[in-house]
């Protein structure tokens, strides 16, 4: 299973994709806020989004799965 994980702990500020969408390597998929900084999360793989596992406002820890791809 292909997954996109959080690179650091923070709050989900914005989600730029949805289930069923194709994404490319390097594409920004969501934005985290940590220590008053906005941290873009980019996909390191290509694929189609199966599930977005977080919602805006959720707190995530480093390594948490954010998005599952098929």
C-alpha positions as CSV (number, residue, x, y, z in Angstrom):
1,X,0.0,0.0,0.0
2,X,1.3,3.4,-0.9
3,X,1.0,6.1,1.8
4,X,1.8,9.8,2.3
5,X,2.8,10.5,5.9
6,X,3.3,13.6,8.0
7,X,6.9,14.8,8.0
8,X,6.4,16.5,11.4
9,X,3.7,17.0,14.0
10,X,1.2,19.7,13.4
11,X,-2.4,20.7,12.7
12,X,-4.0,20.1,9.2
13,X,-4.6,23.5,7.8
14,X,-5.8,22.7,4.3
15,X,-6.4,19.7,2.1
16,X,-5.8,20.1,-1.6
17,X,-7.0,16.7,-2.9
18,X,-9.8,14.2,-2.5
19,X,-10.4,10.5,-3.0
20,X,-10.4,9.5,-6.6
21,X,-8.0,12.2,-7.8
22,X,-4.7,11.4,-9.5
23,X,-1.6,13.0,-8.0
24,X,1.9,13.5,-9.3
25,X,5.2,13.3,-7.5
26,X,6.0,16.6,-5.9
27,X,2.4,17.8,-5.9
28,X,1.3,19.6,-2.7
29,X,-1.5,17.5,-1.2
30,X,-2.1,19.3,2.1
31,X,-0.8,22.0,4.4
32,X,0.2,21.5,8.0
33,X,0.6,24.3,10.6
34,X,3.4,23.8,13.2
35,X,4.9,26.4,15.5
36,X,3.0,29.1,13.6
37,X,4.6,28.0,10.3
38,X,2.9,26.6,7.3
39,X,4.5,23.3,6.1
40,X,3.4,22.0,2.7
41,X,3.2,18.2,2.4
42,X,4.2,17.0,-1.1
43,X,3.6,13.6,-2.5
44,X,6.8,11.5,-2.9
45,X,4.9,9.1,-5.2
46,X,2.4,9.1,-8.0
47,X,-1.0,7.4,-7.9
48,X,-4.7,7.8,-7.3
49,X,-6.0,8.7,-3.9
50,X,-7.9,5.9,-2.2
51,X,-8.5,7.7,1.1
52,X,-7.7,10.9,2.8
53,X,-7.4,9.9,6.5
54,X,-7.4,13.3,8.1
55,X,-9.7,16.4,8.2
56,X,-9.0,20.1,8.5
57,X,-8.2,20.9,12.1
58,X,-6.9,17.4,13.0
59,X,-3.6,17.2,14.9
60,X,-1.1,14.7,13.5
61,X,2.2,13.3,14.7
62,X,5.3,12.7,12.7
63,X,4.9,9.5,10.7
64,X,1.0,9.5,10.8
65,X,-0.6,8.3,7.6
66,X,-2.3,11.2,5.9
67,X,-3.3,9.8,2.5
68,X,-3.5,6.3,1.1
69,X,-2.9,5.8,-2.6
70,X,-3.8,2.9,-5.0
